[in-house]
């Protein structure tokens, strides 16, 4: 297993290199510069500012210097936020997205798997049809619709919860954004679980277990569910990465200081270093979570061997 992990980590290095290279040149190819939105600078001052950030050098030199900094763990200074480095911004804001994302994916996994199992055990029945109808709605209705509706109905009209704000991660402030993030994931997870359970419940070893007189709860919980959630394990890797890095819509509507909000603001302001830092963080997170998903897959399915 350790050889497998080491090999995957080695493969991740060229993958990250390609991501950094593509993001670097795409950002530089975009029109405008980090200083266009400020008041017009004189040519002398603009030249000094560009020299201070090393942006007066040829593009290939900037690229090499950036790679050297990344290898040394230096993602550079922010071009728009004074006296802050990219690592400072990541350290200050990732806990918000991490707390929201982990809460949402945990709730989505528990609720989605439960609904999927219920639907599969009552295939083509009323419960199955209701779960699938809710799942289709959850997939089709985007978060920029559900979020304002929940704010209007629960926060503004009824006054049960705050309309926005973080308040140091108070539970009341987290309920609505976590719900908005979890709803589409619940829909997807329930559909994946239902499909997996239906396939497994018709397998020969499940019929053998029933013929031996094993209780239904034991057949479902110990034998069927373990095999049925294998496709779900593969899905949860990138899903976790997406939720942990934040959602722009949710963070904008609820005014949350997470990574997603900073990513888009920095992209609009041409803050190259912050955008690059976010891209590297997101890519590394996906690679790590995909590795964790593969390890969990092998642990759940004894037929899979990690060589």
GUKOL-101084 format. One line per 8 residues: number of its first residue (from 1); their letters; for each residue x, y, z of C-alpha. Coordinates in Angstrom, 3 decimals, decimal comma, padded with zeros to 6 digits, m for minus. Each point is the difference from the previous one (the first is absolute). Layout:
! GUKOL-101084
NUM) A) X Y Z  ...
//
This chain:
! GUKOL-101084
1) XXXXXXXX) 000,000 000,000 000,000  002,818 002,418 000,855  001,569 m000,625 m003,411  m003,327 000,815 m001,605  m000,337 003,228 001,985  003,569 000,992 m000,855  m000,586 m000,666 m003,701  m003,217 002,042 000,018
9) XXXXXXXX) 001,765 002,886 001,697  002,759 m000,113 m002,606  m002,603 000,069 m002,768  m001,603 003,008 001,677  003,159 002,094 m000,509  m000,194 000,229 m003,827  m003,772 000,443 000,281  000,445 003,016 002,257
17) XXXXXXXX) 002,722 001,288 m002,326  m002,394 m000,099 m002,968  m002,744 001,707 002,035  002,362 002,770 001,124  001,334 000,509 m003,530  m003,450 000,177 m001,594  m001,374 002,326 002,683  003,046 002,288 m000,129
25) XXXXXXXX) m000,104 000,634 m003,740  m003,808 000,203 m000,121  000,021 002,672 002,689  002,692 001,980 m001,813  m001,894 m000,321 m003,292  m003,122 001,575 001,494  m000,432 003,677 m000,913  000,819 002,628 002,590
33) XXXXXXXX) 002,406 000,085 002,906  m000,284 000,092 003,804  000,479 003,769 m000,034  m002,528 001,027 m002,660  m002,826 000,463 002,507  001,971 002,452 002,110  000,295 003,645 m000,870  002,199 000,626 m003,010
41) XXXXXXXX) 003,661 m000,186 000,929  002,732 001,959 m001,626  002,303 m002,074 m002,231  002,878 000,332 002,487  m002,040 m001,152 002,993  m001,581 m002,838 m001,981  003,440 m001,166 m001,083  001,186 000,019 003,618
49) XXXXXXXX) m003,059 m001,979 001,146  000,484 m002,608 m002,714  003,686 m000,270 000,887  m000,833 m000,456 003,677  m002,096 m003,058 m000,822  002,379 m001,302 m002,654  m002,565 000,559 m002,734  002,349 002,073 m002,143
57) XXXXXXXX) 001,980 m003,084 m000,951  m000,704 m002,189 m003,043  m002,876 m002,416 000,468  002,177 m003,099 m000,017  002,168 001,439 002,795  m003,110 000,801 002,061  m001,156 m003,572 m000,518  003,297 m001,522 001,107
65) XXXXXXXX) 000,187 002,276 003,033  m003,556 m000,936 000,975  000,757 m003,722 m000,276  003,086 000,422 002,172  m002,110 001,784 002,625  m002,683 m002,725 m000,060  002,629 m002,712 000,497  001,279 001,937 003,014
73) XXXXXXXX) m003,532 000,370 001,413  m000,317 003,689 m000,923  m003,123 000,864 m002,004  000,934 003,663 m000,126  m001,641 003,191 001,281  m003,495 001,109 m000,852  m000,060 002,724 m002,650  m003,149 001,621 001,389
81) XXXXXXXX) m000,040 m000,667 003,761  002,777 002,013 001,580  002,434 m001,666 002,384  m001,541 m003,438 m000,591  001,460 m003,046 m001,679  m002,021 m002,643 m001,795  000,688 m002,429 002,842  m001,366 002,568 002,471
89) XXXXXXXX) m003,254 000,242 m001,966  m000,317 m003,788 m000,258  000,690 m000,489 003,710  m002,511 002,662 001,012  m002,865 m001,171 m002,198  000,273 m003,746 m000,519  m001,424 m000,862 003,491  m003,347 001,554 m000,995
97) XXXXXXXX) m000,267 m002,004 m003,227  001,341 m003,110 001,738  m002,622 000,149 002,749  m002,830 000,653 m002,432  001,147 m002,622 m002,499  000,584 m002,800 002,494  m003,317 000,682 001,724  m001,848 m000,021 m003,317
105) XXXXXXXX) 001,618 m003,180 m001,321  m000,533 m001,837 003,313  m003,692 000,879 000,067  m000,364 m000,790 m003,713  001,668 m003,403 000,397  m002,176 m001,076 002,949  m003,294 001,278 m001,418  000,747 m000,946 m003,598
113) XXXXXXXX) 001,056 m003,572 000,801  m003,030 m000,478 002,260  m002,406 001,241 m002,671  001,697 m002,080 m002,677  m000,260 m003,179 002,069  m003,666 000,674 000,793  m000,764 000,557 m003,676  001,827 m003,148 m001,088
121) XXXXXXXX) m001,747 m002,203 002,570  m003,358 001,272 m001,252  000,823 000,125 m003,698  m002,777 001,471 m002,173  m002,091 000,630 003,101  m001,248 003,257 001,465  003,151 000,552 002,076  002,217 m000,615 m003,020
129) XXXXXXXX) m001,956 002,411 m002,168  000,006 002,700 002,672  003,758 m000,307 000,620  000,779 000,120 m003,709  m002,294 003,000 m000,504  001,787 001,863 002,792  003,357 m001,052 m001,457  m000,889 001,324 m003,452
137) XXXXXXXX) m001,109 003,316 001,515  003,212 000,191 002,001  002,117 m000,507 m003,101  m002,008 002,335 m002,239  m000,478 002,965 002,342  003,289 001,945 000,301  001,328 001,430 003,229  m000,542 003,588 m001,146
145) XXXXXXXX) m003,739 m000,779 000,091  m000,214 m002,047 003,203  002,198 002,374 002,013  m002,114 003,170 m000,488  m003,209 m001,990 000,516  001,222 m001,385 003,317  001,217 003,439 001,085  m003,331 001,567 m000,942
153) XXXXXXXX) m002,174 m002,662 001,590  001,906 m001,112 003,102  002,219 002,971 000,844  m001,834 003,116 m001,209  m003,664 m000,990 000,304  000,051 m002,330 003,001  003,111 001,430 001,656  001,153 m003,385 001,243
161) XXXXXXXX) 003,597 000,326 m001,219  002,439 002,785 m000,935  m000,178 001,151 m003,601  003,784 000,238 m000,442  003,331 000,245 001,787  002,463 m002,452 001,490  000,045 000,971 003,694  003,041 m002,199 000,705
169) XXXXXXXX) m001,749 m003,080 m001,321  m003,061 000,084 002,242  m002,388 m002,878 m000,692  m002,884 002,362 m000,777  002,076 001,699 m002,701  001,069 m003,323 m001,506  m003,380 m001,702 m000,345  m001,179 001,736 m003,179
177) XXXXXXXX) 003,286 m000,037 m001,988  000,713 m003,615 000,966  m003,533 m000,966 m001,027  000,382 001,713 m003,368  003,319 m001,745 m000,614  m001,281 m003,392 001,138  m003,278 m000,128 m001,964  001,439 m000,696 m003,483
185) XXXXXXXX) 002,483 m002,480 001,480  m002,819 m001,831 001,790  m001,781 m000,338 m003,336  003,051 m001,396 m001,794  001,040 m002,324 002,834  m003,512 m001,413 000,378  m000,150 m000,795 m003,718  003,427 m001,663 000,044
193) XXXXXXXX) m000,869 m002,020 003,107  m003,351 m001,097 m001,397  001,551 m001,183 m003,266  002,755 m001,874 001,829  m002,393 m001,595 002,484  m002,404 m001,198 m002,692  002,845 m001,661 m001,880  001,437 m001,641 003,127
201) XXXXXXXX) m003,362 m001,192 001,343  m000,424 m002,094 m003,147  003,425 m001,601 000,341  000,276 m003,731 000,573  001,770 000,288 003,371  m002,869 002,121 001,359  m002,495 m002,635 m001,087  002,176 m002,631 001,692
209) XXXXXXXX) 000,070 002,035 003,218  m003,780 000,262 m000,023  m000,331 m003,723 m000,688  002,108 m000,679 003,089  m002,490 001,972 002,092  002,174 003,019 000,874  m001,977 002,997 001,328  m000,774 002,638 m002,607
217) XXXXXXXX) 001,695 002,783 001,971  003,204 m002,019 000,128  m000,141 m000,773 m003,718  m000,506 003,655 m000,848  002,381 001,530 002,520  002,875 m002,470 m000,095  m000,044 m001,477 m003,483  m001,950 002,145 m002,465
225) XXXXXXXX) 000,834 003,507 001,179  003,747 m000,594 000,075  000,028 m000,906 m003,684  m002,641 002,550 m001,011  001,911 003,039 001,240  003,145 m000,762 m002,021  m001,002 002,381 m002,846  m000,829 002,589 002,657
233) XXXXXXXX) 003,538 m000,167 001,414  001,438 000,964 m003,383  m002,425 002,920 m000,275  000,659 001,389 003,471  003,647 000,875 m000,734  m000,562 002,864 m002,466  m003,310 000,859 001,696  001,777 000,618 003,300
241) XXXXXXXX) 002,626 002,122 m001,733  m002,681 002,119 m001,637  m001,874 000,579 003,239  003,097 000,634 002,111  001,366 002,617 m002,374  m003,289 001,829 000,280  m002,898 001,050 m002,147  m000,047 003,511 m001,403
249) XXXXXXXX) m003,791 000,245 m000,062  m000,467 m001,199 003,569  002,834 002,102 001,381  m001,232 003,086 m001,864  m003,635 m000,342 001,067  000,832 m000,724 003,625  002,997 002,374 000,109  002,471 m002,662 001,139
257) XXXXXXXX) 003,775 000,600 m000,041  000,918 m003,251 m001,764  002,376 m000,996 m002,773  m002,584 000,054 m002,790  m000,797 003,659 000,597  003,681 000,988 m000,042  000,661 m002,077 m003,113  m002,513 001,838 m002,173
265) XXXXXXXX) 000,775 003,442 001,428  003,701 m000,587 m000,641  m000,700 m001,205 m003,540  m002,012 003,145 m000,765  002,745 002,182 001,460  002,731 m001,893 m001,931  001,715 m000,914 003,264  002,119 m002,626 m001,753
273) XXXXXXXX) 001,776 m001,412 003,013  m003,154 m000,530 002,067  m001,792 m001,713 m002,889  003,040 m002,199 m000,619  000,176 m000,891 003,682  m003,684 m000,962 000,032  000,444 m002,147 m003,120  002,994 m001,815 001,499
281) XXXXXXXX) m001,856 m000,555 003,277  m003,064 m001,359 m001,805  002,044 m002,278 m002,275  002,022 m001,394 002,906  m003,193 m000,586 001,984  m001,594 m001,934 m002,870  003,100 m002,189 m000,406  000,138 m000,771 003,729
289) XXXXXXXX) m003,726 m000,726 000,316  000,041 m002,223 m003,087  002,829 m001,966 001,597  m002,014 m000,336 003,215  m003,011 m001,150 m002,043  002,082 m002,691 m001,711  001,275 m001,243 003,363  m003,546 m000,149 001,381
297) XXXXXXXX) m001,147 m001,808 m003,139  002,678 m002,648 000,515  m000,934 m000,328 003,687  m003,689 m000,543 m000,858  000,598 m002,351 m002,944  002,448 m002,848 000,750  000,221 m000,761 m003,718  001,906 003,256 m000,567
305) XXX) 003,734 m000,343 000,556  002,254 003,007 000,415  003,203 m000,947 m001,770
//
